[in-house]
Amino acid sequence: MDSFRGQGGIQMLLTAEQEARHIVSSARSLKMARLKQAKEEAEKDVALFRSHMESEYQKQLSETSGSSGNSVKQLDEDTQMKIKSLEESTSRVSNEIVDMLLKYITTVKT
């Protein structure tokens, strides 16, 4: 009778072990499914965020490029005016500077 009880106990343990394996396997499957779902949701969120940021960037780019043509033209005009002003001032003082350089070069200090 004791040997029969031992056999029944072993069989119960084997059955319990099989159930445990099934439960663990099921839990792993559910975990993998949930991870896959979370990854897909995260990819959707990233794509949505990326498209939002891209549209904001394009909007800012279009706003600045519309006025950049005017800005470039204005900068070009300002630059040309400054160049002309510098050329005029150098032409006025160039003779004086040449005379001053010649004086310092030809004067000998003792």
Number of C-alpha atoms within 10 A of each C-alpha: 6 7 8 9 10 11 12 12 12 12 12 12 12 12 12 12 12 12 12 12 12 12 12 12 12 12 12 12 12 12 12 12 12 12 12 12 12 12 12 12 12 12 12 12 12 12 12 12 12 12 12 12 12 12 12 12 12 12 12 11 11 12 11 12 12 10 10 12 11 11 13 11 11 12 12 12 12 12 12 12 12 12 12 12 12 12 11 12 11 13 11 11 10 12 11 12 12 10 11 11 12 11 11 10 9 8 9 7 5 3
